[in-house]
Amino acid sequence: MSENDLSSYEKSNIEPGAETDRLQDTQGKYRTIAEDLAEGYFELDLTGNFTFLNDSLCRMLDHSPEELMGMNNRDYATPESARRMYRVFNEIYRTGRPARVADYEVILKDGSRKILDMSAYLLRDSKGNPTGFFGLDRDVTERIQTEESLRKSEERYRTILDTIEDGYYEVDLAGNLTFCNDSMCRIAGVAYEELLGMNNRDYVSPETAKEMYRVFGETYRTGEPAELTDYEIIQPDGSRRIAGLSTTLMRNSQGEPVGFCGIVRDLTEKKRGERLYQTVAEQSFAGIYVIRKGRFLYINARAAGYTDHTPQELMGKDPMSIVHPDDRKALKEHAKEMLKGKRTSFYEYRMVTKTGDIRWIIETVTPIVFEGEPATLGSSIDITDRKRIEEELRASEIRYRTIIENTGTAMLILEEDMTISMMNRGFEEMVGFPAAEIEGKKKWTEFVAESDLKGMMGYHRARRKGPDSPPSNYEFKLIGREGRVLDVFLTVSTIPETGQSVVSLIDITERKGMEENLIYMSTHDSLTDLYNRTFFEVEMARIERGRVFPVSIVMVDVDELKAVNDTHGHRAGDELLKRTGQVLREAFRKEDIVARIGGDEFAVILPGADARVTGETIKRVRHSLTVHNKGYPEFPLSLSMGSATGEKGSLLAGIQSKADKLMYQEKMLRKKDAHPATSWEDSAGEHRPL
């Protein structure tokens, strides 16, 4: 029943003096039509209790006619929906004007919910007095769910684009940028508003532009993805970035090429290191029409409007004249099956508008007797927008999955309980497990080192309370297959209204190792593996400013090193220096700073050690030296040592100088007491070590 029909029905009820028989006949005729509507038709008394309803409404509300008759909307609607309906019916009663309740919720027997759209009118008796309400309900649950799915998919797609380190772009067939993410703007060094509409020739070198033209041309001709490596992007300030590009052909719903999309990966830091080391469908009411003898006997404005015709233009015409030629045969078969009771579900087909556009329709038909003759009642809904939404939803899913799989960054999606629900090949390679063993089965915590786990769990909980409160990127240690440990840089972002997180991971193990090696090399002597002079002097200054007193310094010198170098070569001399480092490292405490500060000179800082402790330590060195030399009878090691202790306020440079003098005095005494025949030139085996 159309809105015009309902208006006529209402008018017939408010004309004073109308004949009772005519009213009853009219009501009976329209109630017959209402019984066969796909939409739910209802009549209520002034208190909101059902007095009449059709089978379609019973199916929508999942109740029998006997259960619903006399029931009030408060009995099946949610409290909020019931309040809205009360206000609307009250307004209709007060003004006499029809009204609508959009997207209200009803609760079914099994506890599930549906969303309905309702249009309602005031019902009057033959004298024009209000007696109740009547109207139509339409089930819009599927549309609302489809809209919500698309919205969440678009949010996930946007979140992923904002999370990945790589740049994502879309260009038209001429190479003009139509969309990109923030990473692409960062790589190009241009703000989004300026970058949009720019051609790739505007920010790359001429040589790169030619190569990009070739790559995009190849993708256009073959339809296959292609890549371009090591191309230059020139930023507005003249600086250049090295990037790698992948491209894929974009097609519209008809399969026609419309542009290109892909990933741009900033390779600048990598190259430097190598050198240095998609909303929703519109709603519409059902189209209602009666067909008799193969012609439109009646059609409402909604149904006629599907093809941009007026009802007057279609009355008396063959319905197949507005159906797409390719769908006419199938439509006739579906309609026959439904009219014979062999089919109960909606079927789809296409209509052609005046201008040649295509619109998708779902339809049900039922046999009726209209004005005493057999006819067909059709009920249809325009689902063109829903079809478009479904296509966008599929495209959106494909786009974000393509992005995840093709980015060089390892990526995964975490559920609120830390379960990994999705991961790409990059993460598979990082942890050494295939996706089939992880997705939906393993939690993220299983791959986090124990030392980082507590902090990361805290970030995860804080992010659910406020996404901006914990850091969005940080470093941690990841544990892969067989305990393999990787240093990883993590970027994480939450997907709104889902409790999920998108995580992007970059392996920085090699970089961290290089940093640690450089730090070690800058503070250690490469020959003896002890601290070097630079580190020793820095520690001297630090300890002098501190509170760890007394502090002792021991100076050590290798005896006869020059003689060994001259007689046996520098390799033998280097071996003596290495052995000296070994003896000192074993004899002193872990907290002592043992350093080689010159060719044959060694120095040790003993924080918190007084003269007595230092004396005991030197005895331990001499004992270690004696034990050590038993293994080297032909080349014994001889060391001269001196020590001095300073209290708080002492200058450690002075303490070192005093210890050095004492060491030198010992060396001189050792030379004076030495037997002439015990020189390295005569007999190294007779040398008397300390």
Secondary structure, DSSP 8 states (H G I E B T S, - for coil): --HHHHHHHHHHHHSTT--HHHHHHHHHHHHHHHHT-SSEEEEEETTSBEEEE-HHHHHHHT--HHHHTT-BGGGTB-HHHHHHHHHHHHHHHHH---EEEEEEEEE-TTS-EEEEEEEEEEEE-TTS-EEEEEEEEEE-HHHHHHHHHHHHHHHHHHHHHHH-SSEEEEEETTSBEEEE-HHHHHHHT--HHHHTT-BGGGTB-HHHHHHHHHHHHHHHHH---EEEEEEEEE-TTS-EEEEEEEEEEEE-TTS-EEEEEEEEEE-HHHHHHHHH----------EEEEEETTEEEEE-HHHHHTTT--HHHHTTS-GGGGB-GGGHHHHHHHHHHHHTTS--S-EEEEEE-TTS-EEEEEEEEEEEEETTEEEEEEEEEE-HHHHHHHHHHHHHHHHHHHHHHHSSSEEEEE-TTSBEEEE-HHHHHHHT--HHHHTTT-BGGGGB-HHHHHHHHHHHHHHHH-TTSS-SEEEEEEE-GGG-EEEEEEEEEE-TTT--EEEEEEE-HHHHHHHHHHHHHHHB-TTT-SB-HHHHHHHHHHHHHSS--SEEEEEEEETTHHHHHHHH-HHHHHHHHHHHHHHHHHHS-TTSEEEE-SSSEEEEEEET--HHHHHHHHHHHHHHHHHHHTT-SSS---EEEEEEEE-TT--HHHHHHHHHHHHHHHHHHHHHHS-GGGSTTT-GGG----
